Amino acid sequence: MVLNYIALFVIAFLLVMVAAAIVWIGSLPGKIAHRRGHPQPDAVNAASWISFLTLGALWPLAFVWAFIRSEDSPAEPPAKAMTDTELKKLQSRLVALEATVHKLQPKA
């Protein structure tokens, strides 16, 4: 009787793991496109899911499309804006570095 429950738990666990793997693989091209600053990350994501859910025949094309950049897209994804505290911390570090450089310069 206990073995039946253990077998049922193992089967349920395997089904959950297969479902998680399908979701991870299906969303992979969209995540890559978004991280790399692709000009159309939503289209890559949609193509990935549509092709993956139709037996995955075109999923490799969506995967390759996630890595392709156009001439218009920037070389790097846009940087996030700095917060006020980060900016003040950098400004104080810059002042300290400038003071150190000023002390180390020879007097002429």
DAKA-V694049 format. One record per helix or strand of 3 or more residues. SS is the DSSP state (helix for helix, strand for strand). FROM is the first residue (numbers start at 1). TO is the last residue. Records with the same first field share a line. If there is no record, write none. Layout:
SS: FROM-TO  FROM-TO
//
This chain:
helix: 2-35  41-53  59-67  84-104
//
